[in-house]
Protein backbone atom coordinates (compact mmCIF):
# COMPACT_ATOMS: atom_id res chain seq x y z
CA UNK A 1 0.00 0.00 0.00
CA UNK A 2 1.23 3.52 -0.78
CA UNK A 3 2.22 6.30 1.54
CA UNK A 4 -0.35 8.76 2.85
CA UNK A 5 0.79 12.34 3.37
CA UNK A 6 -1.47 14.71 5.28
CA UNK A 7 -0.90 18.46 5.44
CA UNK A 8 -1.71 20.42 8.56
CA UNK A 9 -1.00 24.02 9.52
CA UNK A 10 -1.13 23.30 13.27
CA UNK A 11 2.35 22.00 14.03
CA UNK A 12 1.43 21.22 17.65
CA UNK A 13 -0.87 18.32 16.69
CA UNK A 14 0.28 14.73 16.95
CA UNK A 15 -0.02 12.22 14.12
CA UNK A 16 -3.00 10.61 15.88
CA UNK A 17 -4.77 13.96 16.22
CA UNK A 18 -4.19 14.81 12.57
CA UNK A 19 -5.47 11.44 11.37
CA UNK A 20 -8.54 11.72 13.64
CA UNK A 21 -9.38 15.11 12.10
CA UNK A 22 -8.78 13.70 8.61
CA UNK A 23 -11.15 10.77 9.27
CA UNK A 24 -13.92 13.15 10.39
CA UNK A 25 -13.42 15.38 7.36
CA UNK A 26 -13.32 12.40 5.01
CA UNK A 27 -16.74 11.27 6.25
CA UNK A 28 -18.16 14.69 5.38
CA UNK A 29 -16.52 14.54 1.93
CA UNK A 30 -18.01 11.10 1.29
CA UNK A 31 -21.44 12.41 2.32
CA UNK A 32 -21.26 15.40 -0.05
CA UNK A 33 -19.96 13.29 -2.94
CA UNK A 34 -22.68 10.68 -2.47
CA UNK A 35 -25.50 13.23 -2.15
CA UNK A 36 -24.26 14.95 -5.31
CA UNK A 37 -23.50 11.85 -7.39
CA UNK A 38 -25.81 9.10 -6.18
CA UNK A 39 -29.09 10.71 -5.20
CA UNK A 40 -29.28 13.41 -7.86
CA UNK A 41 -29.17 16.43 -5.58
CA UNK A 42 -26.96 18.39 -7.99
CA UNK A 43 -29.28 17.70 -10.93
CA UNK A 44 -32.28 19.50 -9.55
CA UNK A 45 -34.42 21.04 -12.32
CA UNK A 46 -36.45 22.95 -9.75
CA UNK A 47 -37.07 26.70 -9.93
CA UNK A 48 -39.23 27.65 -6.95
CA UNK A 49 -38.41 27.55 -3.26
CA UNK A 50 -41.10 24.94 -2.63
CA UNK A 51 -39.88 22.52 -5.30
CA UNK A 52 -36.24 23.10 -4.31
CA UNK A 53 -37.13 22.30 -0.69
CA UNK A 54 -38.93 19.13 -1.75
CA UNK A 55 -35.96 18.07 -3.88
CA UNK A 56 -33.54 18.75 -1.01
CA UNK A 57 -35.61 16.78 1.53
CA UNK A 58 -36.14 13.84 -0.82
CA UNK A 59 -32.42 13.78 -1.66
CA UNK A 60 -31.57 13.54 2.04
CA UNK A 61 -34.16 10.77 2.50
CA UNK A 62 -32.61 8.89 -0.45
CA UNK A 63 -29.16 9.30 1.13
CA UNK A 64 -30.42 7.94 4.46
CA UNK A 65 -31.95 4.96 2.66
CA UNK A 66 -28.65 4.32 0.86
CA UNK A 67 -26.81 4.47 4.19
CA UNK A 68 -29.27 1.95 5.62
CA UNK A 69 -28.69 -0.34 2.62
CA UNK A 70 -24.93 0.15 2.99
CA UNK A 71 -25.14 -1.14 6.56
CA UNK A 72 -27.24 -4.14 5.49
CA UNK A 73 -25.29 -5.10 2.37
CA UNK A 74 -21.75 -3.95 3.07
CA UNK A 75 -21.61 -2.25 -0.36
CA UNK A 76 -20.80 1.43 -0.79
CA UNK A 77 -23.21 3.85 -2.45
CA UNK A 78 -21.45 3.77 -5.81
CA UNK A 79 -21.50 -0.05 -5.95
CA UNK A 80 -25.21 -0.10 -5.10
CA UNK A 81 -25.98 2.54 -7.73
CA UNK A 82 -24.06 0.54 -10.34
CA UNK A 83 -25.89 -2.65 -9.38
CA UNK A 84 -29.31 -0.95 -9.57
CA UNK A 85 -28.38 0.65 -12.91
CA UNK A 86 -27.28 -2.70 -14.35
CA UNK A 87 -30.50 -4.39 -13.18
CA UNK A 88 -32.55 -1.59 -14.78
CA UNK A 89 -30.62 -1.95 -18.05
CA UNK A 90 -31.23 -5.71 -18.09
CA UNK A 91 -34.95 -5.25 -17.38
CA UNK A 92 -35.24 -2.64 -20.15
CA UNK A 93 -33.43 -4.91 -22.61
CA UNK A 94 -35.67 -7.87 -21.77
CA UNK A 95 -38.79 -5.71 -22.15
CA UNK A 96 -37.55 -4.39 -25.49
CA UNK A 97 -36.82 -7.95 -26.64
CA UNK A 98 -40.29 -9.08 -25.54
CA UNK A 99 -41.97 -6.19 -27.38
CA UNK A 100 -39.91 -6.87 -30.50
CA UNK A 101 -41.01 -10.52 -30.64
CA UNK A 102 -44.66 -9.58 -30.10
CA UNK A 103 -44.64 -7.28 -33.12
CA UNK A 104 -42.89 -9.85 -35.32
CA UNK A 105 -45.61 -12.49 -34.80
Secondary structure, 3 states (H helix, E strand, C coil): CCCCCCCCCCCCCCHHHHHHHHHHHHHHHHHHHHHHHCCCHHHCCCCCHHHHHHHHHHHHHHHHHHHHHHHHHCCCHHHHHHHHHHHHHHHHHHHHHHHHHHHHC
